[in-house]
Amino acid sequence: MKNVIVVGSGAGGATVARELALKGVSVTLIEMGKRVTTDIAFQCYDNLDIGVELLKTSCLGGTTLVTAGNAVRTCQEDFKQMGIDLSSEFKETEDELNVGPLPDTHFGEGTLKIMEAASSLGLVMEKMPKSIDPKKCIPCGKCAFGCPRDAKWSSLKFLDDALAQGVQIIENTTVTGVTTTNGRVKGVKTYNPENGLKNEYNADMVILCSGAIQTPGLLRSAGLVAGEKLFVDTFVTVGGALPDIGFYKEVSMNSLLKKEGFILAPHYSSLLIPRIGQNRIQEKDILGMMVKIPDESSGRVDENCVFKQSTANDVGLLAEGCATAGAILTEAGVDPDTLVSTPARGAHPGGTAAVGEVVDKDLETEIEGLYVCDASVFPRAPGAPPVLTILALAKRLAKHIINQ
């Protein structure tokens, strides 16, 4: 029987661990964070300032606990051109997660105003595909803080399945390095900061799913070159005043406008309030939109720092997106004199162990038995939520390992 170590419990780690365990593979999953209930996941944010603020969490289930539940296919053609056809895995995942738009009952006044305004300007906004159970969801605007009703899919659901299949989950433990012997993976070294204990775990295979910031360091510990070409899916939120709209309580990003070089989606951010600079403005008076771009892979993760800067092309795309968002919001009734933007932030780091450069089409490195299955392997920035694609990649990797 194969013995596999999975590092990280987000979309990739939870999925591959579950899929392998369902086929009888012995799996140990190691996570640096601890388990929390979804309603307090916001307490696990540990954002980084890397030139842009990078949003991320450290807990069992990772960032899946604080996503907006968006489920869109990203980079499908890019991967296909590299010999990775995810068609069946996308379909399998969408069916399993009941992916689809929410019913009309879950669209608030603010989102509807934005969709109607876009239409009047000749722009088509579609309903966002979601992995949210509408029977459990009572719109409250807290998607990015952790769902208080556990209505949206998170990898905790797959981790529970994995536990039921005998997967050993080790929490509060940091993987500090990958060990190898004669060109083959041997296992991992770990450290528990709570008790100061160091340990080593051996396995036939190691799958790194710890994210594009942590994964490169682990690859370097095994003697591989990784960490270049970091992208983060840079985004800003544009918004202004529309009295008593109550937008902050709506389902976040419930519709989507796709343009060449950026996407737009209804989005509330409390960061807009002080930037408007009017004491009379409260959270109930804000209507906003997210502008997200597929930023250039101009960042890096090395031994000493994580760095990402916006290129001239990035700035140009953000400016174009902000102008479009401003026009839609003004058409929706927002006072144009109150329109402001948040600072640039990043939510989807990736690219630091890309397919064709650090891993092959089976997501294996030059070291036999050492795999990567997170957004590190993306060949470029998707400019849209990558969770569904990571799930599909993890399912494909599990099938590959099982069939070996």
DRENKOL-432842 format. One line per field, with one value per residue (C-alpha): y, x, z; residue in three letters. Coordinates in nm, 3 decimals. Layout:
REM DRENKOL-432842
north Y, ...
east X, ...
up Z, ...
type ALA, ...
END
This chain:
REM DRENKOL-432842
north 0.000, 0.346, 0.580, 0.947, 1.269, 1.572, 1.914, 2.167, 2.132, 2.386, 2.311, 2.099, 1.920, 1.827, 1.704, 1.488, 1.342, 1.252, 1.106, 0.892, 0.769, 0.669, 0.433, 0.280, 0.481, 0.552, 0.932, 1.162, 1.528, 1.794, 2.146, 2.441, 2.587, 2.453, 2.362, 2.640, 2.667, 2.846, 3.138, 3.253, 3.181, 3.557, 3.526, 3.319, 3.586, 3.638, 3.878, 3.974, 4.313, 4.216, 4.539, 4.473, 4.336, 3.962, 3.811, 3.461, 3.246, 2.981, 2.722, 2.377, 2.422, 2.728, 3.009, 2.802, 2.906, 3.274, 3.262, 3.401, 3.056, 3.142, 2.839, 2.931, 2.740, 2.917, 2.850, 2.545, 2.605, 2.694, 2.363, 2.173, 2.312, 2.178, 1.827, 1.860, 1.809, 1.885, 1.859, 1.549, 1.666, 2.005, 1.832, 1.588, 1.870, 2.091, 1.804, 1.712, 2.070, 2.147, 2.446, 2.694, 3.044, 3.125, 3.172, 3.519, 3.524, 3.559, 3.869, 4.193, 4.539, 4.659, 4.370, 4.404, 4.777, 4.703, 4.437, 4.665, 4.959, 4.745, 4.628, 4.985, 5.062, 4.767, 4.545, 4.195, 4.073, 3.705, 3.537, 3.405, 3.025, 2.944, 2.643, 2.766, 2.580, 2.829, 2.636, 2.713, 3.059, 3.361, 3.657, 3.839, 3.969, 3.759, 3.523, 3.657, 3.627, 3.264, 3.153, 3.158, 2.897, 2.675, 2.720, 2.735, 2.457, 2.461, 2.196, 2.109, 1.900, 1.696, 1.674, 1.521, 1.263, 1.202, 1.147, 0.897, 0.707, 0.688, 0.986, 1.104, 1.483, 1.652, 2.014, 2.301, 2.156, 2.333, 2.137, 2.283, 2.078, 1.790, 1.501, 1.298, 1.007, 0.922, 1.148, 1.021, 1.179, 1.032, 1.241, 1.570, 1.742, 1.917, 2.155, 2.208, 2.565, 2.485, 2.221, 2.285, 1.929, 1.844, 1.531, 1.347, 1.158, 0.918, 0.828, 0.690, 1.019, 1.379, 1.620, 1.988, 2.182, 2.460, 2.749, 2.958, 3.137, 2.835, 2.571, 2.726, 2.715, 2.347, 2.278, 2.463, 2.253, 1.953, 2.124, 2.245, 2.594, 2.757, 3.084, 3.296, 3.434, 3.504, 3.646, 3.739, 3.829, 4.194, 4.361, 4.682, 4.767, 5.079, 5.223, 5.524, 5.647, 5.534, 5.605, 5.311, 5.059, 4.795, 4.633, 4.519, 4.244, 4.088, 3.777, 3.894, 3.876, 3.735, 3.843, 3.871, 4.090, 3.950, 4.191, 4.152, 4.200, 4.224, 4.106, 4.307, 4.182, 4.347, 4.373, 4.554, 4.671, 4.862, 5.019, 5.249, 5.433, 5.635, 5.702, 5.871, 6.104, 6.201, 6.145, 6.083, 5.777, 5.444, 5.084, 5.074, 5.357, 5.194, 5.031, 4.886, 4.664, 4.458, 4.504, 4.200, 4.155, 3.867, 4.047, 3.981, 3.726, 3.993, 3.874, 3.626, 3.421, 3.370, 3.279, 3.632, 3.788, 3.779, 4.059, 4.163, 4.488, 4.606, 4.653, 4.932, 4.688, 4.591, 4.955, 5.018, 4.726, 4.833, 5.187, 5.061, 4.835, 5.113, 5.345, 5.082, 5.010, 5.382, 5.424, 5.131, 5.252, 5.604, 5.463, 5.261, 5.580, 5.625, 5.988, 6.022, 6.275, 6.001, 5.736, 5.605, 5.296, 5.074, 5.010, 4.724, 4.385, 4.026, 3.717, 3.431, 3.385, 3.137, 3.060, 2.986, 2.619, 2.634, 2.341, 2.307, 2.478, 2.320, 2.034, 1.819, 1.760, 1.506, 1.775, 1.582, 1.752, 1.625, 1.442, 1.116, 1.103, 1.475, 1.652, 1.997, 2.055, 2.414, 2.742, 2.734, 2.517, 2.763, 2.882, 3.232, 3.441, 3.339, 3.681, 3.497, 3.263, 2.952, 2.715, 2.506, 2.459, 2.352, 2.098, 1.962, 1.939, 1.754, 1.501, 1.442, 1.399, 1.147, 0.942, 0.951, 0.827, 0.554, 0.425, 0.404
east 0.000, 0.127, 0.207, 0.154, 0.219, 0.010, 0.132, -0.150, -0.525, -0.672, -0.846, -0.563, -0.453, -0.797, -0.909, -0.610, -0.603, -0.971, -0.950, -0.649, -0.801, -1.122, -0.909, -0.735, -0.412, -0.256, -0.243, -0.098, -0.195, 0.010, -0.130, 0.045, -0.285, -0.556, -0.920, -1.172, -1.542, -1.624, -1.795, -1.467, -1.235, -1.166, -0.956, -0.706, -0.614, -0.237, -0.200, 0.136, 0.254, 0.458, 0.426, 0.053, -0.136, -0.178, -0.485, -0.439, -0.530, -0.361, -0.606, -0.736, -0.909, -0.701, -0.839, -1.139, -1.306, -1.302, -1.366, -1.689, -1.794, -1.722, -1.678, -1.553, -1.328, -0.994, -0.691, -0.863, -0.724, -0.378, -0.355, -0.496, -0.225, 0.029, -0.117, -0.348, -0.710, -0.930, -1.267, -1.386, -1.249, -1.422, -1.752, -1.704, -1.628, -1.913, -2.158, -2.022, -2.033, -2.371, -2.215, -2.459, -2.601, -2.801, -3.179, -3.327, -3.421, -3.050, -2.989, -3.005, -3.105, -2.747, -2.640, -2.954, -2.892, -2.537, -2.657, -2.929, -2.688, -2.437, -2.710, -2.818, -2.458, -2.452, -2.250, -2.369, -2.328, -2.397, -2.487, -2.177, -2.157, -2.145, -2.073, -2.327, -2.632, -2.920, -3.125, -2.864, -2.762, -2.930, -2.752, -2.545, -2.239, -1.996, -1.865, -1.510, -1.515, -1.627, -1.984, -2.180, -2.423, -2.169, -2.368, -2.077, -1.837, -1.501, -1.234, -1.342, -1.614, -1.354, -1.134, -1.419, -1.458, -1.083, -1.090, -1.372, -1.150, -0.863, -0.649, -0.428, -0.447, -0.171, -0.254, -0.044, 0.264, 0.490, 0.670, 1.020, 1.177, 1.155, 1.400, 1.531, 1.761, 1.922, 1.690, 1.376, 1.160, 1.200, 0.964, 0.940, 1.080, 0.835, 0.827, 0.549, 0.572, 0.344, 0.568, 0.892, 0.910, 1.085, 0.996, 1.046, 0.785, 0.873, 0.654, 0.660, 0.526, 0.499, 0.242, 0.301, -0.027, 0.085, 0.030, 0.245, 0.420, 0.521, 0.567, 0.875, 1.075, 0.995, 1.099, 1.426, 1.489, 1.496, 1.747, 1.503, 1.478, 1.140, 0.982, 0.999, 0.709, 0.474, 0.132, -0.144, -0.455, -0.434, -0.765, -0.917, -1.268, -1.429, -1.731, -1.925, -2.234, -2.589, -2.786, -2.948, -2.869, -2.772, -2.533, -2.295, -2.540, -2.568, -2.400, -2.060, -1.968, -2.304, -2.263, -1.975, -1.870, -1.587, -1.378, -1.046, -0.790, -1.016, -1.334, -1.587, -1.814, -2.032, -1.817, -1.836, -1.527, -1.525, -1.196, -1.402, -1.570, -1.271, -1.154, -1.482, -1.409, -1.762, -1.875, -2.232, -2.136, -2.199, -2.160, -2.528, -2.466, -2.189, -2.224, -1.910, -1.749, -1.432, -1.190, -0.963, -0.688, -0.464, -0.149, 0.188, 0.413, 0.651, 0.695, 0.917, 0.945, 1.301, 1.480, 1.462, 1.140, 0.825, 0.804, 0.539, 0.503, 0.239, 0.375, 0.278, 0.047, -0.114, -0.174, -0.327, -0.569, -0.669, -0.732, -0.949, -1.141, -1.190, -1.324, -1.575, -1.677, -1.719, -1.944, -2.162, -2.186, -2.277, -2.546, -2.670, -2.723, -2.396, -2.295, -1.996, -1.832, -1.797, -1.633, -1.305, -1.088, -0.916, -0.541, -0.435, -0.450, -0.390, -0.597, -0.474, -0.094, 0.042, 0.294, 0.595, 0.624, 0.468, 0.390, 0.662, 0.918, 0.918, 0.668, 0.568, 0.217, 0.160, 0.259, 0.574, 0.909, 1.249, 1.260, 1.071, 0.762, 0.758, 0.449, 0.292, -0.083, -0.176, -0.188, 0.194, 0.161, -0.056, 0.120, -0.025, -0.258, -0.621, -0.758, -1.052, -1.110, -0.888, -1.051, -1.246, -0.934, -0.725, -0.992, -0.987, -0.606, -0.615, -0.867, -0.655, -0.339, -0.510, -0.615, -0.258, -0.113, -0.375, -0.315, 0.062
up 0.000, -0.090, 0.199, 0.116, 0.307, 0.211, 0.327, 0.364, 0.399, 0.158, -0.170, -0.310, 0.006, 0.134, -0.206, -0.291, 0.062, 0.042, -0.308, -0.223, 0.103, -0.073, -0.282, 0.016, 0.015, 0.356, 0.395, 0.660, 0.622, 0.802, 0.858, 1.025, 1.150, 1.377, 1.322, 1.382, 1.316, 0.993, 1.169, 1.326, 1.034, 1.004, 1.320, 1.121, 0.865, 0.857, 0.567, 0.419, 0.296, -0.010, -0.209, -0.227, 0.072, 0.025, 0.191, 0.333, 0.631, 0.843, 0.971, 0.886, 0.552, 0.465, 0.257, 0.143, 0.471, 0.372, -0.002, -0.147, -0.268, -0.631, -0.857, -1.204, -1.441, -1.481, -1.704, -1.855, -2.205, -2.072, -1.890, -2.187, -2.413, -2.162, -2.178, -1.877, -1.980, -1.679, -1.856, -1.671, -1.336, -1.372, -1.445, -1.159, -0.916, -1.030, -0.987, -0.646, -0.515, -0.679, -0.853, -1.001, -0.961, -0.649, -0.686, -0.733, -0.364, -0.282, -0.494, -0.298, -0.412, -0.453, -0.673, -0.884, -0.929, -1.046, -1.291, -1.429, -1.460, -1.649, -1.885, -1.954, -2.052, -2.291, -2.058, -1.973, -1.616, -1.558, -1.231, -1.055, -1.024, -0.654, -0.435, -0.178, -0.051, -0.090, 0.167, 0.433, 0.311, 0.468, 0.302, 0.563, 0.378, 0.583, 0.314, 0.343, 0.723, 0.737, 0.685, 1.015, 0.877, 0.701, 0.380, 0.136, 0.048, 0.222, 0.231, 0.586, 0.423, 0.231, 0.539, 0.737, 0.459, 0.472, 0.849, 0.808, 0.564, 0.812, 0.710, 0.994, 1.027, 1.223, 1.316, 1.456, 1.290, 1.042, 0.772, 0.769, 0.493, 0.247, 0.282, -0.012, -0.087, -0.421, -0.622, -0.457, -0.188, 0.159, 0.373, 0.561, 0.868, 1.102, 1.397, 1.649, 1.786, 2.080, 2.237, 2.050, 1.922, 1.597, 1.407, 1.080, 0.879, 0.600, 0.302, -0.050, -0.185, -0.063, -0.208, -0.133, -0.112, 0.118, -0.121, -0.351, -0.064, 0.148, -0.124, -0.290, 0.034, 0.079, -0.278, -0.222, 0.091, -0.146, -0.374, -0.639, -0.788, -0.722, -0.618, -0.932, -1.137, -0.846, -0.932, -0.686, -0.893, -0.794, -0.711, -0.580, -0.468, -0.612, -0.434, -0.324, -0.146, -0.216, 0.104, 0.283, 0.009, 0.269, 0.025, 0.300, 0.400, 0.053, -0.085, -0.202, -0.571, -0.677, -1.039, -1.283, -1.576, -1.787, -1.992, -2.171, -1.896, -1.592, -1.425, -1.224, -0.948, -0.682, -0.369, -0.036, 0.151, 0.478, 0.363, 0.141, 0.430, 0.565, 0.210, 0.122, 0.411, 0.499, 0.856, 0.748, 0.542, 0.713, 0.597, 0.497, 0.249, 0.041, -0.302, -0.453, -0.715, -0.721, -1.010, -1.044, -1.303, -1.412, -1.300, -1.454, -1.285, -1.160, -0.802, -0.626, -0.310, -0.192, 0.131, 0.266, 0.145, -0.060, -0.315, -0.569, -0.756, -1.001, -1.350, -1.588, -1.764, -1.432, -1.345, -1.686, -1.653, -1.303, -1.427, -1.713, -1.479, -1.225, -1.494, -1.604, -1.245, -1.178, -1.480, -1.370, -1.011, -1.122, -1.349, -1.049, -0.849, -0.660, -0.605, -0.842, -0.609, -0.347, -0.566, -0.421, -0.445, -0.191, -0.215, -0.439, -0.272, -0.377, -0.300, -0.519, -0.506, -0.757, -1.030, -0.809, -0.915, -1.258, -1.484, -1.747, -1.525, -1.180, -1.221, -1.520, -1.651, -1.372, -1.118, -1.023, -0.968, -1.078, -0.746, -0.785, -0.566, -0.483, -0.619, -0.598, -0.606, -0.530, -0.722, -0.741, -1.053, -1.250, -1.566, -1.535, -1.321, -1.371, -1.278, -1.123, -0.826, -0.873, -0.620, -0.872, -1.087, -0.787, -0.697, -1.051, -1.050, -0.718, -0.845, -1.155, -0.947, -0.719, -1.021, -1.153, -0.824, -0.783, -1.136, -1.099
type MET, LYS, ASN, VAL, ILE, VAL, VAL, GLY, SER, GLY, ALA, GLY, GLY, ALA, THR, VAL, ALA, ARG, GLU, LEU, ALA, LEU, LYS, GLY, VAL, SER, VAL, THR, LEU, ILE, GLU, MET, GLY, LYS, ARG, VAL, THR, THR, ASP, ILE, ALA, PHE, GLN, CYS, TYR, ASP, ASN, LEU, ASP, ILE, GLY, VAL, GLU, LEU, LEU, LYS, THR, SER, CYS, LEU, GLY, GLY, THR, THR, LEU, VAL, THR, ALA, GLY, ASN, ALA, VAL, ARG, THR, CYS, GLN, GLU, ASP, PHE, LYS, GLN, MET, GLY, ILE, ASP, LEU, SER, SER, GLU, PHE, LYS, GLU, THR, GLU, ASP, GLU, LEU, ASN, VAL, GLY, PRO, LEU, PRO, ASP, THR, HIS, PHE, GLY, GLU, GLY, THR, LEU, LYS, ILE, MET, GLU, ALA, ALA, SER, SER, LEU, GLY, LEU, VAL, MET, GLU, LYS, MET, PRO, LYS, SER, ILE, ASP, PRO, LYS, LYS, CYS, ILE, PRO, CYS, GLY, LYS, CYS, ALA, PHE, GLY, CYS, PRO, ARG, ASP, ALA, LYS, TRP, SER, SER, LEU, LYS, PHE, LEU, ASP, ASP, ALA, LEU, ALA, GLN, GLY, VAL, GLN, ILE, ILE, GLU, ASN, THR, THR, VAL, THR, GLY, VAL, THR, THR, THR, ASN, GLY, ARG, VAL, LYS, GLY, VAL, LYS, THR, TYR, ASN, PRO, GLU, ASN, GLY, LEU, LYS, ASN, GLU, TYR, ASN, ALA, ASP, MET, VAL, ILE, LEU, CYS, SER, GLY, ALA, ILE, GLN, THR, PRO, GLY, LEU, LEU, ARG, SER, ALA, GLY, LEU, VAL, ALA, GLY, GLU, LYS, LEU, PHE, VAL, ASP, THR, PHE, VAL, THR, VAL, GLY, GLY, ALA, LEU, PRO, ASP, ILE, GLY, PHE, TYR, LYS, GLU, VAL, SER, MET, ASN, SER, LEU, LEU, LYS, LYS, GLU, GLY, PHE, ILE, LEU, ALA, PRO, HIS, TYR, SER, SER, LEU, LEU, ILE, PRO, ARG, ILE, GLY, GLN, ASN, ARG, ILE, GLN, GLU, LYS, ASP, ILE, LEU, GLY, MET, MET, VAL, LYS, ILE, PRO, ASP, GLU, SER, SER, GLY, ARG, VAL, ASP, GLU, ASN, CYS, VAL, PHE, LYS, GLN, SER, THR, ALA, ASN, ASP, VAL, GLY, LEU, LEU, ALA, GLU, GLY, CYS, ALA, THR, ALA, GLY, ALA, ILE, LEU, THR, GLU, ALA, GLY, VAL, ASP, PRO, ASP, THR, LEU, VAL, SER, THR, PRO, ALA, ARG, GLY, ALA, HIS, PRO, GLY, GLY, THR, ALA, ALA, VAL, GLY, GLU, VAL, VAL, ASP, LYS, ASP, LEU, GLU, THR, GLU, ILE, GLU, GLY, LEU, TYR, VAL, CYS, ASP, ALA, SER, VAL, PHE, PRO, ARG, ALA, PRO, GLY, ALA, PRO, PRO, VAL, LEU, THR, ILE, LEU, ALA, LEU, ALA, LYS, ARG, LEU, ALA, LYS, HIS, ILE, ILE, ASN, GLN
END
